[in-house]
Amino acid sequence: SLAAWEEAQRYFEQAIELSDDPLSRAELHERAGQMGWAGGRIEAAHRHYEAAIELFESAGQIHPAARVSA
C-alpha cells in the first residue's frame, strides 16, 4: 500500500536527522528518495535525490552520485 512507502520514507527521514556521518546521510537520502518515488511523492523524492547527490559528491563518491542521478 502507499502508506507503507510513506511510512518507510518517514523512517529514513528520521534516521537522516539522527546521523552525523555524511555518507550515511547520503545513503539515507537516497533510500528516502526511493520510497518517495515508489509512493508517488515525486517532489519529495527529487529533494532527497538532490541532497544525496550533493553529499556523495562532497565526499568524492562519484559512482554513488552517478547512480542516484541515473
Summary of the structure (lengths in Angstrom):
residues: 70
radius of gyration: 11.4
end to end distance: 25.8
largest distance: 36.6
contacts: 205
relative contact order: 0.17
helix: 84%
strand: 0%
